[in-house]
Amino acid sequence: MNDTELQKLKEQLEGMKKDIYSDVEQTLTEMNAQSGNIPDPNDRASVESDRSFELRLRGRERKLMEKIDEAIARIEDGTYGICDDCGEDIAVKRLEARPVAKFCIDCKTKQEQREKEQGR
């Protein structure tokens, strides 16, 4: 992978990070705005369901943020784009589609097959 591709992927990761921060700010603003008393039980249940869904999304984004930080750290230390399992290069097309990928497509496929066999 050349420096131009690496820089493009780093910018993509940083853009993803920025989008997540923006979503978090928006969620906090919306939750603070909705903190009023809602007398109707159905409306209250709907608001609580929406909040629960938003918090689940933010939890997933928190995990993604950790993966983004790891990927940026791998770029910095020169190990980005190398499969954690077999040590081969990860295809640039795969990294463009999933910039936080730690495994080449073959190793990831094998991992998913093992998980499926184990019932996870």
C-alpha positions in Angstrom: 0.0 0.0 0.0 1.4 3.4 -1.0 1.5 6.5 1.1 -1.4 8.1 -0.8 -3.7 5.2 -0.1 -2.6 5.1 3.5 -3.3 8.8 4.0 -6.7 8.4 2.3 -7.6 5.6 4.7 -6.5 7.6 7.7 -8.6 10.5 6.6 -11.6 8.1 6.2 -11.0 6.8 9.7 -10.8 10.4 11.1 -14.0 11.3 9.2 -15.8 8.3 10.8 -14.6 9.4 14.2 -15.8 13.0 13.6 -19.3 11.6 12.5 -19.5 9.5 15.7 -18.7 12.5 17.9 -21.3 14.5 16.0 -24.0 11.8 16.6 -23.1 11.7 20.3 -23.6 15.5 20.7 -26.9 15.3 18.8 -28.1 12.5 21.1 -27.1 14.3 24.2 -28.9 17.5 23.0 -32.1 15.5 22.1 -32.1 13.6 25.4 -31.7 16.8 27.4 -34.5 18.4 25.5 -36.9 15.5 26.1 -36.3 15.4 29.9 -39.7 17.0 30.6 -42.7 15.3 32.4 -44.7 13.1 30.0 -48.0 12.3 31.6 -49.4 9.8 29.0 -48.0 6.3 29.7 -48.0 5.4 26.0 -46.0 8.5 25.1 -43.6 7.9 28.0 -43.1 4.3 26.9 -42.4 5.4 23.3 -39.8 8.0 24.5 -38.1 5.4 26.8 -38.0 2.9 23.9 -36.4 5.5 21.6 -33.9 6.4 24.3 -33.0 2.7 24.8 -32.5 2.3 21.1 -30.3 5.5 20.9 -28.2 4.2 23.8 -27.7 0.8 22.1 -26.6 2.6 19.0 -24.1 4.8 21.0 -22.8 1.6 22.7 -22.1 0.1 19.2 -20.5 3.4 18.1 -18.3 3.3 21.2 -17.0 -0.1 20.2 -16.4 1.2 16.7 -14.6 4.2 18.1 -12.2 1.9 19.9 -11.5 0.0 16.6 -11.0 3.3 14.8 -8.4 4.4 17.4 -6.7 1.0 17.1 -6.6 1.4 13.3 -5.1 4.9 13.6 -2.5 3.6 16.0 -1.6 0.8 13.6 -1.1 3.4 10.9 1.2 5.3 13.2 3.3 2.3 14.1 3.4 0.9 10.5 1.4 -2.3 11.1 -1.9 -1.1 9.4 -3.0 -3.3 6.5 -1.3 -6.5 7.8 -3.5 -9.4 8.8 -3.4 -10.1 12.6 -3.8 -13.8 11.8 -1.6 -14.8 8.8 0.6 -11.7 8.5 -0.3 -11.1 4.9 -1.3 -7.8 3.4 -5.0 -6.9 3.6 -6.4 -5.9 0.2 -6.8 -2.2 -0.2 -10.4 -2.7 -1.5 -11.2 -4.4 1.8 -9.7 -1.6 3.8 -11.6 0.9 1.8 -14.8 -0.9 2.5 -14.0 -1.6 6.2 -11.0 0.6 7.3 -10.9 -0.9 10.8 -10.4 -4.5 9.4 -7.7 -6.4 11.2 -7.9 -9.6 9.2 -7.6 -10.4 5.5 -10.8 -11.7 3.8 -9.6 -15.3 4.0 -8.8 -15.3 7.7 -12.0 -13.4 8.5 -14.1 -15.9 6.5 -12.4 -18.8 8.4 -13.1 -17.0 11.8 -16.7 -16.5 10.9 -17.1 -20.2 9.9 -15.6 -21.3 13.2 -18.0 -19.0 15.1 -20.9 -20.4 13.2 -19.8 -24.0 13.9 -19.6 -23.1 17.6 -23.0 -21.5 17.6 -22.1 -18.0 18.4 
